[in-house]
């Protein structure tokens, strides 16, 4: 069974950095890219970026470029998303998701349960 | 980046009725790389349709997708109580993946 299990909720102060993990199981980690999606309270979905676990290639959305870093470890099979220089507008649920097929750009067939990040002084 | 505009913003229908949701792209979506997701409160999105018209695993056949180029449609043939949720379209044909703003499907 494919599973993506994310780390727990975080509370951070403005200007800090948050790092969220996404532990995967049930498939070959290096065969599918991992994407991260932000969802502010009551708002829609916003794509943040992707990582190819096979070679470490990353692509970031322009909005988050310079503040987001997506990495991965293979022991255990875990992806990470770090977001720096946090501001109140970064208060949101963050999801990891795996691609449905072998392409870097694909629909997302499995999602993590989400990690709530609250930015507050 | 490709901007996706969904309409209507909110759709009020009764169980058993047919729902038609629209997603319009600001430029042509490459190779119909368009997906639809359903999201219920407190849950992660769920993939319904990929490649504009292919149903994802386990999705009932009352859900269907159509369209190409810049105009795409998600149709739910006969609404079940569990179908009332928010629906998002997504394009993944460019290296800047984007989502529509969502359509809320509510019980009339």
gemmi code that builds the backbone of each chain (N, CA, C; Angstrom):
import gemmi

chains = {
    "A": [
        ("UNK", (0.850, -1.209, 0.000), (0.000, 0.000, 0.000), (0.877, 1.248, 0.000)),
        ("UNK", (0.607, 2.129, -0.953), (1.353, 3.386, -1.017), (0.923, 4.306, 0.124)),
        ("UNK", (1.902, 4.855, 0.832), (1.613, 5.809, 1.890), (2.627, 6.934, 1.866)),
        ("UNK", (2.142, 8.152, 2.115), (2.999, 9.305, 2.324), (2.598, 9.865, 3.681)),
        ("UNK", (3.507, 9.824, 4.640), (3.208, 10.244, 6.002), (4.056, 11.459, 6.342)),
        ("UNK", (3.382, 12.547, 6.644), (4.077, 13.805, 6.900), (4.293, 14.033, 8.400)),
        ("UNK", (5.243, 14.885, 8.702), (5.538, 15.249, 10.080), (4.424, 16.131, 10.638)),
        ("UNK", (4.476, 16.347, 11.944), (3.382, 17.011, 12.633), (3.365, 18.525, 12.498)),
        ("UNK", (2.306, 19.090, 13.060), (2.084, 20.531, 12.966), (3.231, 21.314, 13.585)),
        ("UNK", (3.460, 22.508, 13.039), (4.556, 23.377, 13.481), (4.019, 24.776, 13.762)),
        ("UNK", (4.594, 25.416, 14.774), (4.334, 26.827, 15.044), (5.682, 27.532, 14.985)),
        ("UNK", (5.772, 28.538, 14.138), (7.035, 29.248, 13.935), (6.827, 30.752, 14.040)),
        ("UNK", (7.912, 31.422, 14.404), (7.876, 32.883, 14.456), (8.240, 33.456, 13.092)),
        ("UNK", (7.779, 34.660, 12.807), (8.150, 35.304, 11.540), (9.662, 35.375, 11.390)),
        ("UNK", (10.120, 35.070, 10.177), (11.554, 35.093, 9.894), (12.236, 33.756, 10.065)),
        ("UNK", (11.574, 32.821, 10.711), (12.152, 31.500, 10.954), (12.040, 30.616, 9.713)),
        ("UNK", (12.619, 29.422, 9.836), (12.550, 28.404, 8.793), (11.817, 27.183, 9.330)),
        ("UNK", (10.966, 26.600, 8.504), (10.296, 25.356, 8.853), (10.753, 24.278, 7.879)),
        ("UNK", (10.912, 23.063, 8.404), (11.272, 21.931, 7.555), (10.300, 20.796, 7.843)),
        ("UNK", (9.598, 20.365, 6.814), (8.570, 19.333, 6.918), (9.067, 18.077, 6.215)),
        ("UNK", (8.766, 16.922, 6.812), (9.172, 15.668, 6.192), (7.970, 14.927, 5.625)),
        ("UNK", (8.249, 14.052, 4.668), (7.230, 13.259, 3.982), (7.843, 11.872, 3.765)),
        ("UNK", (7.484, 10.925, 4.652), (8.061, 9.580, 4.577), (7.171, 8.714, 3.709)),
        ("UNK", (7.775, 8.104, 2.692), (6.976, 7.327, 1.745), (7.242, 5.841, 1.917)),
        ("UNK", (6.259, 5.044, 1.525), (6.402, 3.592, 1.549), (5.448, 2.990, 0.535)),
        ("UNK", (5.694, 1.739, 0.180), (4.787, 1.029, -0.713), (5.105, 1.161, -2.190)),
        ("UNK", (6.175, 1.874, -2.533), (6.590, 1.979, -3.931), (8.069, 2.329, -3.956)),
        ("UNK", (8.662, 2.259, -5.139), (10.079, 2.595, -5.296), (10.235, 4.105, -5.331)),
        ("UNK", (10.829, 4.632, -4.282), (10.921, 6.095, -4.060), (11.526, 6.825, -5.250)),
        ("UNK", (12.543, 6.242, -5.854), (13.272, 6.950, -6.910), (12.579, 6.898, -8.263)),
        ("UNK", (11.457, 6.193, -8.358), (10.766, 6.074, -9.647), (9.801, 7.231, -9.934)),
        ("UNK", (9.411, 7.977, -8.902), (8.379, 9.009, -9.072), (8.805, 10.289, -8.367)),
        ("UNK", (8.511, 11.411, -8.990), (8.861, 12.675, -8.362), (7.886, 13.012, -7.230)),
        ("UNK", (8.372, 13.844, -6.317), (7.576, 14.303, -5.185), (7.333, 15.804, -5.354)),
        ("UNK", (6.096, 16.200, -5.157), (5.721, 17.611, -5.267), (5.200, 18.100, -3.931)),
        ("UNK", (5.270, 19.421, -3.747), (4.730, 20.056, -2.542), (3.703, 21.106, -2.947)),
        ("UNK", (2.611, 21.140, -2.175), (1.480, 22.024, -2.472), (1.080, 22.749, -1.197)),
        ("UNK", (0.874, 24.053, -1.317), (0.447, 24.887, -0.187), (-1.044, 25.165, -0.272)),
        ("UNK", (-1.719, 25.160, 0.862), (-3.121, 25.544, 0.902), (-3.361, 26.410, 2.128)),
        ("UNK", (-3.509, 27.713, 1.913), (-3.808, 28.636, 3.006), (-5.231, 28.371, 3.505)),
        ("UNK", (-5.521, 28.751, 4.738), (-6.848, 28.480, 5.311), (-7.983, 29.017, 4.441)),
        ("UNK", (-8.901, 28.137, 4.058), (-10.053, 28.534, 3.256), (-9.744, 28.882, 1.814)),
        ("UNK", (-8.516, 28.616, 1.375), (-8.087, 28.985, 0.029), (-7.824, 27.758, -0.836)),
        ("UNK", (-7.369, 28.016, -2.054), (-7.127, 26.942, -3.002), (-5.726, 26.355, -2.898)),
        ("UNK", (-5.395, 25.525, -3.878), (-4.133, 24.801, -3.904), (-3.098, 25.584, -4.707)),
        ("UNK", (-1.883, 25.642, -4.191), (-0.799, 26.342, -4.885), (0.414, 25.432, -4.939)),
        ("UNK", (0.877, 25.163, -6.144), (2.042, 24.312, -6.335), (3.301, 25.055, -5.941)),
        ("UNK", (4.179, 24.375, -5.169), (5.407, 24.999, -4.689), (6.646, 24.522, -5.439)),
        ("UNK", (6.680, 23.245, -5.777), (7.867, 22.743, -6.444), (7.915, 21.229, -6.428)),
        ("UNK", (8.966, 20.700, -7.059), (9.109, 19.252, -7.157), (10.557, 18.830, -6.987)),
        ("UNK", (10.701, 17.548, -6.686), (12.023, 16.923, -6.587), (11.979, 15.583, -7.293)),
        ("UNK", (13.015, 15.290, -8.085), (13.199, 13.960, -8.638), (14.155, 13.229, -7.696)),
        ("UNK", (13.653, 12.270, -6.917), (14.522, 11.600, -5.932), (15.665, 10.807, -6.572)),
        ("UNK", (15.528, 10.503, -7.856), (16.565, 9.701, -8.507), (17.862, 10.490, -8.674)),
        ("UNK", (17.733, 11.758, -9.090), (18.956, 12.542, -9.343), (19.005, 13.861, -8.578)),
        ("UNK", (17.968, 14.121, -7.772), (17.960, 15.335, -6.970), (17.534, 16.592, -7.708)),
        ("UNK", (17.139, 16.446, -8.990), (16.698, 17.628, -9.742), (15.488, 18.254, -9.067)),
        ("UNK", (15.502, 19.577, -9.007), (14.377, 20.308, -8.434), (13.884, 21.367, -9.417)),
        ("UNK", (12.599, 21.665, -9.329), (11.977, 22.784, -10.028), (11.077, 23.464, -9.008)),
        ("UNK", (11.231, 24.792, -8.888), (10.454, 25.540, -7.909), (9.532, 26.530, -8.603)),
        ("UNK", (8.374, 26.755, -8.012), (7.475, 27.795, -8.496), (8.124, 29.156, -8.278)),
        ("UNK", (7.887, 30.050, -9.202), (8.493, 31.381, -9.129), (8.154, 32.083, -7.813)),
        ("UNK", (6.922, 31.888, -7.344), (6.483, 32.568, -6.120), (7.355, 32.203, -4.917)),
        ("UNK", (7.856, 30.970, -4.888), (8.591, 30.480, -3.720), (10.105, 30.396, -3.963)),
        ("UNK", (10.518, 30.678, -5.189), (11.942, 30.612, -5.531), (12.770, 31.462, -4.572)),
        ("UNK", (13.844, 30.875, -4.063), (14.700, 31.597, -3.135), (14.351, 31.351, -1.677)),
        ("UNK", (13.138, 30.866, -1.420), (12.728, 30.585, -0.029), (12.467, 29.116, 0.229)),
        ("UNK", (12.241, 28.338, -0.829), (11.899, 26.930, -0.650), (13.057, 26.051, -1.097)),
        ("UNK", (13.266, 24.983, -0.348), (14.277, 23.987, -0.697), (13.664, 22.609, -0.483)),
        ("UNK", (13.667, 21.797, -1.539), (13.129, 20.438, -1.457), (14.289, 19.463, -1.607)),
        ("UNK", (14.391, 18.536, -0.663), (15.476, 17.554, -0.654), (14.908, 16.172, -0.378)),
        ("UNK", (15.784, 15.165, -0.407), (15.334, 13.796, -0.130), (16.477, 12.966, 0.412)),
        ("UNK", (16.117, 11.981, 1.220), (17.025, 10.935, 1.681), (16.430, 9.599, 1.263)),
        ("UNK", (17.286, 8.622, 1.035), (16.768, 7.311, 0.662), (16.843, 6.300, 1.805)),
        ("UNK", (17.376, 6.707, 2.940), (17.388, 5.805, 4.104), (16.958, 6.557, 5.357)),
        ("UNK", (15.649, 6.596, 5.711), (14.584, 5.944, 4.935), (14.125, 6.828, 3.777)),
        ("UNK", (13.221, 6.361, 2.986), (12.716, 7.091, 1.819), (11.858, 8.266, 2.276)),
        ("UNK", (12.480, 9.430, 2.325), (11.814, 10.610, 2.869), (12.159, 11.836, 2.054)),
        ("UNK", (11.142, 12.639, 1.771), (11.349, 13.930, 1.134), (11.140, 15.020, 2.182)),
        ("UNK", (11.806, 16.154, 1.949), (11.727, 17.276, 2.882), (11.439, 18.556, 2.101)),
        ("UNK", (10.692, 19.434, 2.762), (10.461, 20.760, 2.198), (10.774, 21.782, 3.289)),
        ("UNK", (11.744, 22.647, 2.999), (12.084, 23.718, 3.930), (11.637, 25.044, 3.338)),
        ("UNK", (10.980, 25.850, 4.143), (10.531, 27.178, 3.720), (11.108, 28.190, 4.700)),
        ("UNK", (11.857, 29.146, 4.183), (12.565, 30.099, 5.041), (11.892, 31.473, 5.019)),
        ("UNK", (12.418, 32.355, 5.864), (11.908, 33.735, 5.965), (10.389, 33.747, 6.084)),
        ("UNK", (9.896, 32.953, 7.008), (8.453, 32.789, 7.148), (7.761, 34.097, 7.500)),
        ("UNK", (6.583, 34.278, 6.920), (5.734, 35.421, 7.245), (4.327, 34.907, 7.503)),
        ("UNK", (3.467, 35.766, 7.982), (2.125, 35.336, 8.381), (1.369, 34.699, 7.217)),
        ("UNK", (1.636, 35.175, 5.998), (0.942, 34.626, 4.826), (1.342, 33.180, 4.522)),
        ("UNK", (2.373, 32.682, 5.157), (2.795, 31.293, 4.966), (2.025, 30.346, 5.868)),
        ("UNK", (1.189, 30.869, 6.745), (0.323, 30.012, 7.554), (-0.583, 29.229, 6.620)),
        ("UNK", (-0.435, 27.911, 6.643), (-1.125, 27.089, 5.653), (-0.943, 25.614, 5.979)),
        ("UNK", (-1.697, 24.809, 5.272), (-1.475, 23.373, 5.238), (-0.537, 23.097, 4.079)),
        ("UNK", (0.431, 22.240, 4.308), (1.385, 21.867, 3.264), (1.253, 20.366, 2.997)),
        ("UNK", (1.105, 20.024, 1.726), (0.957, 18.636, 1.324), (2.126, 18.204, 0.453)),
        ("UNK", (2.579, 16.960, 0.649), (3.445, 16.327, -0.336), (2.567, 15.389, -1.162)),
        ("UNK", (3.003, 15.122, -2.386), (2.246, 14.244, -3.270), (3.212, 13.589, -4.248)),
        ("UNK", (2.882, 12.369, -4.671), (3.729, 11.692, -5.662), (3.037, 11.717, -7.017)),
        ("UNK", (3.858, 11.699, -8.043), (3.303, 11.695, -9.387), (2.725, 10.328, -9.726)),
        ("UNK", (1.757, 10.364, -10.633), (1.071, 9.138, -11.034), (1.942, 8.297, -11.967)),
        ("UNK", (2.769, 8.986, -12.789), (3.611, 8.206, -13.687), (5.053, 8.661, -13.585)),
        ("UNK", (5.892, 8.164, -14.456), (7.326, 8.350, -14.316), (7.809, 9.731, -14.732)),
        ("UNK", (6.924, 10.551, -15.288), (7.355, 11.883, -15.701), (7.479, 12.816, -14.505)),
        ("UNK", (8.380, 13.773, -14.613), (8.508, 14.769, -13.551), (7.201, 15.525, -13.368)),
        ("UNK", (6.553, 15.837, -14.486), (5.307, 16.592, -14.473), (4.168, 15.634, -14.771)),
        ("UNK", (3.297, 15.465, -13.794), (2.225, 14.487, -13.912), (1.159, 14.843, -12.902)),
        ("UNK", (0.024, 14.181, -13.019), (-0.974, 14.333, -11.965), (-0.473, 13.637, -10.706)),
        ("UNK", (-1.153, 13.909, -9.587), (-0.710, 13.396, -8.287), (-1.708, 12.346, -7.799)),
        ("UNK", (-1.258, 11.096, -7.690), (-2.214, 10.053, -7.332), (-2.237, 9.718, -5.843)),
        ("UNK", (-1.194, 10.056, -5.114), (-1.188, 9.845, -3.664), (-0.668, 11.102, -2.981)),
        ("UNK", (-1.324, 11.442, -1.881), (-0.994, 12.646, -1.140), (-0.693, 12.297, 0.317)),
        ("UNK", (0.157, 13.116, 0.937), (0.303, 13.033, 2.374), (-0.929, 13.600, 3.066)),
        ("UNK", (-0.954, 13.432, 4.381), (-2.133, 13.882, 5.136), (-2.126, 15.389, 5.396)),
        ("UNK", (-1.013, 16.027, 5.084), (-0.910, 17.465, 5.297), (-0.217, 17.808, 6.602)),
        ("UNK", (0.498, 18.913, 6.602), (1.153, 19.446, 7.799), (0.762, 20.909, 7.937)),
        ("UNK", (0.166, 21.251, 9.055), (-0.244, 22.629, 9.298), (0.920, 23.419, 9.874)),
        ("UNK", (1.260, 24.504, 9.205), (2.290, 25.413, 9.689), (1.625, 26.729, 10.058)),
        ("UNK", (1.818, 27.148, 11.285), (1.275, 28.411, 11.765), (2.432, 29.359, 12.034)),
        ("UNK", (2.381, 30.536, 11.421), (3.419, 31.549, 11.620), (2.816, 32.666, 12.460)),
        ("UNK", (3.352, 32.821, 13.664), (2.789, 33.810, 14.585), (3.854, 34.279, 15.553)),
        ("UNK", (3.820, 35.568, 15.857), (4.765, 36.110, 16.815), (4.254, 35.910, 18.251)),
    ],
    "B": [
        ("UNK", (3.084, 31.743, -16.780), (2.458, 30.521, -16.331), (1.025, 30.460, -16.855)),
        ("UNK", (0.500, 29.257, -16.925), (-0.853, 29.060, -17.417), (-1.839, 29.300, -16.271)),
        ("UNK", (-2.746, 30.224, -16.484), (-3.777, 30.516, -15.478), (-5.022, 29.699, -15.811)),
        ("UNK", (-5.536, 29.007, -14.804), (-6.752, 28.211, -14.954), (-7.892, 28.917, -14.230)),
        ("UNK", (-8.985, 29.121, -14.947), (-10.145, 29.778, -14.368), (-11.311, 28.809, -14.335)),
        ("UNK", (-11.809, 28.516, -13.142), (-12.902, 27.575, -12.995), (-14.226, 28.317, -12.826)),
        ("UNK", (-15.252, 27.725, -13.389), (-16.590, 28.294, -13.230), (-17.609, 27.168, -13.143)),
        ("UNK", (-18.712, 27.406, -12.403), (-18.915, 28.586, -11.554), (-18.087, 28.480, -10.283)),
        ("UNK", (-18.079, 29.520, -9.474), (-17.384, 29.460, -8.205), (-18.076, 28.527, -7.239)),
        ("UNK", (-19.400, 28.595, -7.248), (-20.229, 27.710, -6.420), (-21.360, 27.174, -7.284)),
        ("UNK", (-21.648, 25.893, -7.106), (-22.718, 25.247, -7.853), (-23.643, 24.573, -6.838)),
        ("UNK", (-24.904, 24.952, -6.862), (-25.883, 24.388, -5.917), (-26.820, 23.459, -6.660)),
        ("UNK", (-26.760, 22.191, -6.305), (-27.556, 21.170, -6.977), (-28.084, 20.172, -5.960)),
        ("UNK", (-29.003, 19.342, -6.398), (-29.587, 18.311, -5.527), (-29.043, 16.945, -5.906)),
        ("UNK", (-29.012, 16.008, -4.961), (-28.620, 14.636, -5.303), (-29.462, 14.117, -6.453)),
        ("UNK", (-28.797, 13.391, -7.357), (-29.468, 12.853, -8.533), (-29.347, 13.743, -9.758)),
        ("UNK", (-29.027, 15.009, -9.540), (-28.864, 15.925, -10.675), (-27.494, 15.758, -11.319)),
        ("UNK", (-27.351, 16.390, -12.479), (-26.094, 16.357, -13.239), (-25.319, 17.627, -12.956)),
        ("UNK", (-24.013, 17.482, -12.728), (-23.153, 18.634, -12.464), (-22.162, 18.798, -13.605)),
        ("UNK", (-22.004, 20.046, -14.052), (-21.034, 20.358, -15.105), (-20.126, 21.482, -14.608)),
        ("UNK", (-18.845, 21.167, -14.459), (-17.858, 22.112, -13.963), (-16.902, 22.445, -15.097)),
        ("UNK", (-16.544, 23.720, -15.198), (-15.704, 24.176, -16.298), (-14.338, 24.635, -15.801)),
        ("UNK", (-13.330, 24.437, -16.642), (-11.966, 24.892, -16.374), (-11.420, 25.446, -17.681)),
        ("UNK", (-11.107, 26.728, -17.688), (-10.592, 27.374, -18.900), (-9.165, 27.823, -18.662)),
        ("UNK", (-8.280, 27.507, -19.598), (-6.862, 27.843, -19.483), (-6.518, 29.087, -20.285)),
        ("UNK", (-5.550, 29.857, -19.786), (-5.151, 31.097, -20.455), (-4.356, 30.829, -21.738)),
        ("UNK", (-3.832, 29.619, -21.888), (-3.192, 29.171, -23.112), (-3.357, 27.671, -23.221)),
        ("UNK", (-3.113, 27.150, -24.379), (-3.369, 25.735, -24.625), (-2.574, 24.836, -23.663)),
        ("UNK", (-3.244, 23.831, -23.119), (-2.607, 22.885, -22.205), (-1.995, 21.758, -23.016)),
        ("UNK", (-0.704, 21.612, -22.897), (0.047, 20.656, -23.697), (-0.458, 19.238, -23.515)),
        ("UNK", (-0.715, 18.552, -24.634), (-1.084, 17.135, -24.634), (-2.204, 16.791, -23.665)),
        ("UNK", (-3.102, 17.744, -23.454), (-4.224, 17.514, -22.533), (-3.752, 17.061, -21.155)),
        ("UNK", (-2.667, 17.655, -20.710), (-2.159, 17.335, -19.369), (-2.969, 18.111, -18.333)),
        ("UNK", (-4.210, 17.679, -18.181), (-5.103, 18.321, -17.241), (-5.738, 17.281, -16.331)),
        ("UNK", (-5.790, 17.608, -15.041), (-6.355, 16.699, -14.046), (-7.432, 17.406, -13.240)),
        ("UNK", (-8.290, 16.599, -12.643), (-9.324, 17.096, -11.729), (-9.176, 16.389, -10.381)),
        ("UNK", (-9.356, 17.170, -9.313), (-9.277, 16.646, -7.953), (-10.533, 17.025, -7.188)),
        ("UNK", (-10.867, 16.172, -6.239), (-11.958, 16.437, -5.300), (-11.342, 16.623, -3.914)),
        ("UNK", (-11.794, 17.627, -3.189), (-11.311, 17.818, -1.826), (-12.487, 18.033, -0.874)),
        ("UNK", (-12.523, 17.227, 0.160), (-13.520, 17.372, 1.214), (-12.864, 18.022, 2.430)),
        ("UNK", (-13.658, 18.669, 3.290), (-13.089, 19.371, 4.450), (-12.196, 18.467, 5.293)),
        ("UNK", (-11.014, 18.980, 5.630), (-10.098, 18.243, 6.480), (-9.364, 17.112, 5.799)),
        ("UNK", (-9.515, 16.986, 4.487), (-8.863, 15.899, 3.759), (-7.935, 16.443, 2.684)),
        ("UNK", (-6.979, 15.606, 2.293), (-6.132, 15.933, 1.151), (-6.951, 15.782, -0.130)),
        ("UNK", (-6.533, 16.459, -1.179), (-7.213, 16.273, -2.471), (-7.108, 14.823, -2.939)),
        ("UNK", (-8.078, 14.433, -3.770), (-8.145, 13.080, -4.314), (-8.193, 13.188, -5.828)),
        ("UNK", (-7.332, 12.465, -6.514), (-7.304, 12.497, -7.972), (-8.534, 11.803, -8.544)),
        ("UNK", (-9.246, 12.511, -9.426), (-10.411, 11.948, -10.099), (-10.100, 11.596, -11.555)),
        ("UNK", (-9.569, 12.577, -12.271), (-9.366, 12.499, -13.720), (-7.957, 12.974, -14.040)),
        ("UNK", (-7.272, 12.292, -14.956), (-5.981, 12.738, -15.462), (-5.999, 12.633, -16.975)),
        ("UNK", (-5.078, 13.342, -17.621), (-5.061, 13.328, -19.084), (-6.366, 13.810, -19.680)),
        ("UNK", (-7.027, 14.700, -18.974), (-8.291, 15.339, -19.362), (-9.507, 14.419, -19.288)),
        ("UNK", (-9.333, 13.109, -19.548), (-10.513, 12.252, -19.661), (-10.363, 10.851, -19.074)),
        ("UNK", (-9.218, 10.528, -18.502), (-9.019, 9.187, -17.944), (-9.355, 9.181, -16.458)),
        ("UNK", (-10.214, 8.242, -16.063), (-10.560, 8.151, -14.631), (-9.436, 7.486, -13.858)),
        ("UNK", (-9.160, 8.029, -12.685), (-8.153, 7.430, -11.816), (-8.700, 6.139, -11.205)),
        ("UNK", (-7.817, 5.355, -10.643), (-8.190, 4.075, -10.056), (-9.259, 4.242, -8.976)),
        ("UNK", (-10.323, 3.444, -9.100), (-11.354, 3.445, -8.073), (-12.381, 4.555, -8.174)),
        ("UNK", (-12.271, 5.389, -9.196), (-13.232, 6.495, -9.346), (-14.479, 6.006, -10.069)),
        ("UNK", (-15.660, 6.256, -9.515), (-16.899, 5.767, -10.143), (-17.109, 6.343, -11.536)),
        ("UNK", (-17.811, 5.595, -12.369), (-17.963, 6.044, -13.760), (-18.978, 7.166, -13.918)),
        ("UNK", (-19.579, 7.633, -12.832), (-20.431, 8.831, -12.945), (-19.569, 10.090, -13.128)),
        ("UNK", (-18.273, 9.978, -12.858), (-17.332, 11.081, -13.086), (-16.727, 10.932, -14.479)),
        ("UNK", (-16.784, 12.004, -15.266), (-16.136, 11.969, -16.575), (-15.522, 13.322, -16.879)),
        ("UNK", (-14.426, 13.289, -17.629), (-13.746, 14.506, -18.023), (-13.671, 14.598, -19.530)),
        ("UNK", (-13.687, 15.826, -20.027), (-13.591, 16.033, -21.464), (-12.904, 17.361, -21.737)),
        ("UNK", (-12.582, 17.576, -23.003), (-12.000, 18.839, -23.415), (-10.584, 18.708, -23.928)),
        ("UNK", (-10.102, 19.797, -24.503), (-8.734, 19.878, -25.009), (-8.400, 21.336, -25.251)),
        ("UNK", (-7.106, 21.593, -25.487), (-6.712, 22.969, -25.759), (-6.838, 23.861, -24.532)),
        ("UNK", (-7.850, 24.698, -24.530), (-8.034, 25.626, -23.415), (-9.323, 25.416, -22.633)),
        ("UNK", (-10.175, 24.520, -23.075), (-11.473, 24.342, -22.427), (-11.689, 22.894, -22.002)),
        ("UNK", (-11.932, 22.724, -20.708), (-12.083, 21.400, -20.128), (-13.312, 21.370, -19.232)),
        ("UNK", (-13.901, 20.170, -19.123), (-15.129, 20.010, -18.349), (-15.064, 18.741, -17.511)),
        ("UNK", (-15.525, 18.852, -16.282), (-15.755, 17.693, -15.417), (-17.267, 17.552, -15.278)),
        ("UNK", (-17.749, 16.352, -15.574), (-19.183, 16.091, -15.460), (-19.410, 14.989, -14.444)),
        ("UNK", (-20.368, 15.221, -13.566), (-20.815, 14.177, -12.632), (-22.249, 13.874, -13.036)),
        ("UNK", (-22.483, 12.665, -13.531), (-23.747, 12.377, -14.218), (-24.949, 12.406, -13.268)),
        ("UNK", (-24.829, 11.760, -12.134), (-25.903, 11.759, -11.141), (-25.270, 11.934, -9.766)),
        ("UNK", (-25.514, 13.067, -9.156), (-24.852, 13.392, -7.912), (-25.275, 12.485, -6.768)),
        ("UNK", (-24.265, 11.981, -6.059), (-24.478, 11.235, -4.826), (-24.166, 12.166, -3.655)),
        ("UNK", (-24.707, 11.892, -2.474), (-24.451, 12.779, -1.316), (-22.970, 12.997, -1.041)),
        ("UNK", (-22.152, 11.982, -1.303), (-20.714, 12.110, -1.020), (-19.957, 12.943, -2.057)),
        ("UNK", (-20.627, 13.387, -3.114), (-19.953, 14.154, -4.164), (-19.882, 15.638, -3.850)),
        ("UNK", (-20.569, 16.077, -2.818), (-20.575, 17.498, -2.501), (-19.260, 17.855, -1.812)),
        ("UNK", (-18.482, 18.685, -2.492), (-17.099, 18.951, -2.104), (-16.593, 20.102, -2.965)),
        ("UNK", (-15.285, 20.386, -2.850), (-14.644, 21.369, -3.714), (-13.839, 20.622, -4.775)),
        ("UNK", (-13.914, 21.113, -6.010), (-13.228, 20.476, -7.131), (-12.214, 21.453, -7.734)),
        ("UNK", (-11.018, 20.931, -7.998), (-9.945, 21.722, -8.582), (-9.476, 21.093, -9.889)),
        ("UNK", (-9.205, 21.932, -10.875), (-8.489, 21.448, -12.048), (-7.014, 21.824, -11.886)),
        ("UNK", (-6.167, 21.097, -12.569), (-4.711, 21.289, -12.497), (-4.142, 21.027, -13.873)),
        ("UNK", (-3.212, 21.877, -14.307), (-2.489, 21.578, -15.541), (-1.049, 21.242, -15.179)),
        ("UNK", (-0.531, 20.211, -15.843), (0.848, 19.792, -15.591), (1.608, 19.673, -16.899)),
        ("UNK", (1.190, 20.472, -17.877), (1.841, 20.446, -19.177), (3.018, 21.386, -19.290)),
        ("UNK", (3.203, 22.234, -18.304), (4.356, 23.126, -18.288), (5.104, 22.938, -16.994)),
        ("UNK", (6.339, 23.417, -16.943), (7.147, 23.213, -15.728), (6.674, 24.067, -14.569)),
        ("UNK", (5.707, 24.933, -14.811), (5.056, 25.669, -13.729), (3.643, 25.114, -13.602)),
        ("UNK", (3.495, 24.107, -12.751), (2.176, 23.491, -12.544), (1.257, 24.511, -11.892)),
        ("UNK", (0.014, 24.557, -12.341), (-0.949, 25.469, -11.737), (-2.281, 24.772, -11.501)),
        ("UNK", (-3.014, 25.308, -10.533), (-4.352, 24.840, -10.198), (-5.358, 25.958, -10.463)),
        ("UNK", (-6.587, 25.558, -10.759), (-7.676, 26.517, -10.751), (-8.032, 26.897, -9.327)),
        ("UNK", (-8.893, 27.896, -9.195), (-9.225, 28.398, -7.865), (-10.278, 27.544, -7.163)),
        ("UNK", (-10.866, 26.600, -7.888), (-11.819, 25.671, -7.281), (-13.272, 26.018, -7.550)),
        ("UNK", (-14.100, 24.986, -7.599), (-15.562, 25.122, -7.661), (-16.133, 24.377, -6.465)),
        ("UNK", (-16.933, 25.075, -5.685), (-17.588, 24.444, -4.535), (-18.925, 23.891, -4.998)),
        ("UNK", (-19.116, 22.600, -4.833), (-20.373, 21.949, -5.184), (-21.143, 21.722, -3.883)),
        ("UNK", (-22.277, 22.421, -3.746), (-23.021, 22.348, -2.500), (-24.425, 21.811, -2.720)),
        ("UNK", (-24.981, 21.278, -1.657), (-26.323, 20.711, -1.731), (-27.359, 21.826, -1.731)),
        ("UNK", (-28.240, 21.734, -2.690), (-29.293, 22.741, -2.806), (-30.410, 22.447, -1.818)),
    ],
}
model = gemmi.Model(1)
for chain_id, residues in chains.items():
    chain = gemmi.Chain(chain_id)
    for i, (resn, *xyz) in enumerate(residues, 1):
        res = gemmi.Residue()
        res.name, res.seqid = resn, gemmi.SeqId(i, " ")
        for name, pos in zip(("N", "CA", "C"), xyz):
            atom = gemmi.Atom()
            atom.name, atom.element = name, gemmi.Element(name[0])
            atom.pos, atom.b_iso = gemmi.Position(*pos), 0.0
            res.add_atom(atom)
        chain.add_residue(res)
    model.add_chain(chain)
structure = gemmi.Structure()
structure.add_model(model)
structure.setup_entities()
